[in-house]
Amino acid sequence: MNSDEFIITPREDKTVTMSIRIEKVMQDQLDELARKSNRSRNEIINMALEYALKNVKFIDSTDSPK
């Protein structure tokens, strides 16, 4: 291998693009959080989704809420 070679390897995609609909009020709240935290709206949404998935409590329809 020549030391002058420019080598490119395939990038492993770990993210996907999704399209969702949310209420305008929620978008405004996300934009405000993004502005205050100096993070992108995408980062805020990913953080919220990760938190929700880690803390979700699923109640089967046959179970009574506790």
VMD Tcl script that builds the backbone (N, CA, C; Angstrom):
set m [mol new atoms 198]
animate dup $m
set s [atomselect $m all]
$s set {name element resname resid chain x y z} {
  {N N MET 1 A 0.848 -1.177 0.000}
  {CA C MET 1 A 0.000 0.000 0.000}
  {C C MET 1 A 0.891 1.237 0.000}
  {N N ASN 2 A 0.606 2.134 -0.888}
  {CA C ASN 2 A 1.341 3.375 -1.015}
  {C C ASN 2 A 0.880 4.341 0.078}
  {N N SER 3 A 1.797 5.040 0.724}
  {CA C SER 3 A 1.430 5.957 1.796}
  {C C SER 3 A 0.642 7.161 1.285}
  {N N ASP 4 A 0.598 7.355 -0.022}
  {CA C ASP 4 A -0.155 8.471 -0.609}
  {C C ASP 4 A -1.591 8.083 -0.936}
  {N N GLU 5 A -1.970 6.821 -0.673}
  {CA C GLU 5 A -3.325 6.381 -1.007}
  {C C GLU 5 A -4.349 7.008 -0.067}
  {N N PHE 6 A -5.441 7.372 -0.638}
  {CA C PHE 6 A -6.579 7.900 0.125}
  {C C PHE 6 A -7.582 6.765 0.215}
  {N N ILE 7 A -7.714 6.167 1.399}
  {CA C ILE 7 A -8.530 4.965 1.569}
  {C C ILE 7 A -9.852 5.332 2.218}
  {N N ILE 8 A -10.925 4.883 1.619}
  {CA C ILE 8 A -12.268 5.122 2.142}
  {C C ILE 8 A -12.922 3.771 2.385}
  {N N THR 9 A -13.476 3.604 3.580}
  {CA C THR 9 A -14.204 2.374 3.887}
  {C C THR 9 A -15.685 2.707 4.035}
  {N N PRO 10 A -16.554 1.734 3.811}
  {CA C PRO 10 A -17.993 1.999 3.947}
  {C C PRO 10 A -18.339 2.433 5.365}
  {N N ARG 11 A -19.224 3.391 5.460}
  {CA C ARG 11 A -19.691 3.857 6.765}
  {C C ARG 11 A -20.859 2.991 7.204}
  {N N GLU 12 A -20.843 2.643 8.462}
  {CA C GLU 12 A -21.923 1.837 9.023}
  {C C GLU 12 A -23.039 2.772 9.485}
  {N N ASP 13 A -24.215 2.653 8.861}
  {CA C ASP 13 A -25.346 3.490 9.242}
  {C C ASP 13 A -25.938 2.985 10.546}
  {N N LYS 14 A -25.974 3.859 11.544}
  {CA C LYS 14 A -26.542 3.504 12.833}
  {C C LYS 14 A -27.798 4.304 13.110}
  {N N THR 15 A -28.137 5.207 12.213}
  {CA C THR 15 A -29.336 6.021 12.403}
  {C C THR 15 A -30.255 5.861 11.203}
  {N N VAL 16 A -31.501 6.188 11.410}
  {CA C VAL 16 A -32.491 6.177 10.340}
  {C C VAL 16 A -33.239 7.498 10.380}
  {N N THR 17 A -33.800 7.858 9.261}
  {CA C THR 17 A -34.612 9.056 9.178}
  {C C THR 17 A -36.071 8.660 9.289}
  {N N MET 18 A -36.786 9.348 10.174}
  {CA C MET 18 A -38.206 9.084 10.360}
  {C C MET 18 A -38.959 10.392 10.187}
  {N N SER 19 A -40.181 10.268 9.797}
  {CA C SER 19 A -41.042 11.439 9.688}
  {C C SER 19 A -42.235 11.234 10.611}
  {N N ILE 20 A -42.478 12.217 11.489}
  {CA C ILE 20 A -43.603 12.123 12.419}
  {C C ILE 20 A -44.391 13.421 12.380}
  {N N ARG 21 A -45.607 13.384 12.869}
  {CA C ARG 21 A -46.422 14.589 12.990}
  {C C ARG 21 A -46.579 14.892 14.466}
  {N N ILE 22 A -46.334 16.138 14.823}
  {CA C ILE 22 A -46.535 16.584 16.194}
  {C C ILE 22 A -47.302 17.899 16.164}
  {N N GLU 23 A -47.897 18.233 17.287}
  {CA C GLU 23 A -48.627 19.487 17.372}
  {C C GLU 23 A -47.648 20.658 17.366}
  {N N LYS 24 A -48.083 21.773 16.827}
  {CA C LYS 24 A -47.245 22.964 16.714}
  {C C LYS 24 A -46.745 23.411 18.087}
  {N N VAL 25 A -47.588 23.309 19.102}
  {CA C VAL 25 A -47.192 23.700 20.460}
  {C C VAL 25 A -45.989 22.885 20.920}
  {N N MET 26 A -45.996 21.579 20.620}
  {CA C MET 26 A -44.883 20.725 21.018}
  {C C MET 26 A -43.618 21.116 20.255}
  {N N GLN 27 A -43.743 21.436 18.991}
  {CA C GLN 27 A -42.584 21.875 18.209}
  {C C GLN 27 A -42.006 23.158 18.810}
  {N N ASP 28 A -42.867 24.075 19.179}
  {CA C ASP 28 A -42.403 25.321 19.794}
  {C C ASP 28 A -41.659 25.041 21.093}
  {N N GLN 29 A -42.169 24.111 21.890}
  {CA C GLN 29 A -41.514 23.756 23.157}
  {C C GLN 29 A -40.156 23.107 22.896}
  {N N LEU 30 A -40.080 22.230 21.905}
  {CA C LEU 30 A -38.809 21.593 21.562}
  {C C LEU 30 A -37.804 22.626 21.065}
  {N N ASP 31 A -38.274 23.560 20.248}
  {CA C ASP 31 A -37.387 24.613 19.741}
  {C C ASP 31 A -36.858 25.484 20.880}
  {N N GLU 32 A -37.713 25.781 21.853}
  {CA C GLU 32 A -37.286 26.587 22.997}
  {C C GLU 32 A -36.255 25.835 23.832}
  {N N LEU 33 A -36.487 24.544 24.074}
  {CA C LEU 33 A -35.501 23.731 24.799}
  {C C LEU 33 A -34.178 23.667 24.044}
  {N N ALA 34 A -34.262 23.528 22.738}
  {CA C ALA 34 A -33.053 23.468 21.916}
  {C C ALA 34 A -32.290 24.787 22.016}
  {N N ARG 35 A -33.009 25.883 21.944}
  {CA C ARG 35 A -32.369 27.201 22.034}
  {C C ARG 35 A -31.700 27.388 23.398}
  {N N LYS 36 A -32.414 27.065 24.463}
  {CA C LYS 36 A -31.885 27.238 25.823}
  {C C LYS 36 A -30.682 26.344 26.102}
  {N N SER 37 A -30.684 25.144 25.548}
  {CA C SER 37 A -29.632 24.170 25.855}
  {C C SER 37 A -28.485 24.186 24.844}
  {N N ASN 38 A -28.637 24.974 23.785}
  {CA C ASN 38 A -27.643 25.000 22.711}
  {C C ASN 38 A -27.451 23.615 22.098}
  {N N ARG 39 A -28.549 22.881 22.001}
  {CA C ARG 39 A -28.579 21.573 21.346}
  {C C ARG 39 A -29.549 21.652 20.182}
  {N N SER 40 A -29.433 20.703 19.270}
  {CA C SER 40 A -30.372 20.680 18.148}
  {C C SER 40 A -31.702 20.079 18.599}
  {N N ARG 41 A -32.738 20.407 17.867}
  {CA C ARG 41 A -34.042 19.808 18.140}
  {C C ARG 41 A -33.932 18.296 18.061}
  {N N ASN 42 A -33.178 17.789 17.099}
  {CA C ASN 42 A -32.987 16.349 16.941}
  {C C ASN 42 A -32.367 15.729 18.194}
  {N N GLU 43 A -31.360 16.395 18.776}
  {CA C GLU 43 A -30.745 15.880 20.005}
  {C C GLU 43 A -31.759 15.819 21.142}
  {N N ILE 44 A -32.549 16.869 21.283}
  {CA C ILE 44 A -33.553 16.916 22.350}
  {C C ILE 44 A -34.562 15.784 22.181}
  {N N ILE 45 A -35.033 15.586 20.961}
  {CA C ILE 45 A -36.006 14.521 20.688}
  {C C ILE 45 A -35.404 13.160 20.986}
  {N N ASN 46 A -34.165 12.935 20.567}
  {CA C ASN 46 A -33.508 11.652 20.843}
  {C C ASN 46 A -33.331 11.427 22.334}
  {N N MET 47 A -32.981 12.461 23.078}
  {CA C MET 47 A -32.833 12.336 24.525}
  {C C MET 47 A -34.178 11.993 25.169}
  {N N ALA 48 A -35.237 12.648 24.716}
  {CA C ALA 48 A -36.569 12.390 25.268}
  {C C ALA 48 A -37.040 10.967 24.946}
  {N N LEU 49 A -36.802 10.521 23.720}
  {CA C LEU 49 A -37.198 9.172 23.336}
  {C C LEU 49 A -36.416 8.124 24.122}
  {N N GLU 50 A -35.117 8.345 24.293}
  {CA C GLU 50 A -34.290 7.407 25.067}
  {C C GLU 50 A -34.795 7.330 26.509}
  {N N TYR 51 A -35.101 8.485 27.102}
  {CA C TYR 51 A -35.625 8.508 28.464}
  {C C TYR 51 A -36.947 7.753 28.548}
  {N N ALA 52 A -37.839 8.018 27.596}
  {CA C ALA 52 A -39.149 7.363 27.597}
  {C C ALA 52 A -39.004 5.845 27.479}
  {N N LEU 53 A -38.136 5.386 26.598}
  {CA C LEU 53 A -37.962 3.945 26.414}
  {C C LEU 53 A -37.357 3.281 27.649}
  {N N LYS 54 A -36.470 3.982 28.344}
  {CA C LYS 54 A -35.853 3.423 29.553}
  {C C LYS 54 A -36.823 3.423 30.729}
  {N N ASN 55 A -37.807 4.311 30.707}
  {CA C ASN 55 A -38.677 4.489 31.868}
  {C C ASN 55 A -40.139 4.136 31.607}
  {N N VAL 56 A -40.412 3.530 30.481}
  {CA C VAL 56 A -41.791 3.196 30.146}
  {C C VAL 56 A -42.315 2.101 31.068}
  {N N LYS 57 A -43.593 2.199 31.404}
  {CA C LYS 57 A -44.254 1.152 32.172}
  {C C LYS 57 A -45.430 0.696 31.327}
  {N N PHE 58 A -45.380 -0.545 30.901}
  {CA C PHE 58 A -46.439 -1.102 30.062}
  {C C PHE 58 A -47.453 -1.808 30.939}
  {N N ILE 59 A -48.708 -1.441 30.780}
  {CA C ILE 59 A -49.780 -2.080 31.534}
  {C C ILE 59 A -50.655 -2.848 30.544}
  {N N ASP 60 A -50.658 -4.155 30.670}
  {CA C ASP 60 A -51.468 -4.996 29.804}
  {C C ASP 60 A -52.936 -4.686 30.073}
  {N N SER 61 A -53.757 -4.772 29.063}
  {CA C SER 61 A -55.172 -4.430 29.219}
  {C C SER 61 A -55.883 -5.342 30.235}
  {N N THR 62 A -55.284 -6.512 30.509}
  {CA C THR 62 A -55.886 -7.420 31.494}
  {C C THR 62 A -55.443 -7.084 32.919}
  {N N ASP 63 A -54.386 -6.269 33.025}
  {CA C ASP 63 A -53.900 -5.854 34.354}
  {C C ASP 63 A -54.646 -4.611 34.804}
  {N N SER 64 A -54.833 -4.498 36.080}
  {CA C SER 64 A -55.413 -3.264 36.608}
  {C C SER 64 A -54.280 -2.313 36.975}
  {N N PRO 65 A -54.431 -1.010 36.703}
  {CA C PRO 65 A -53.377 -0.063 37.066}
  {C C PRO 65 A -53.136 -0.054 38.565}
  {N N LYS 66 A -51.880 0.123 38.943}
  {CA C LYS 66 A -51.515 0.116 40.364}
  {C C LYS 66 A -51.183 1.491 40.830}
}
mol reanalyze $m
mol bondsrecalc $m
mol representation Tube
mol addrep $m
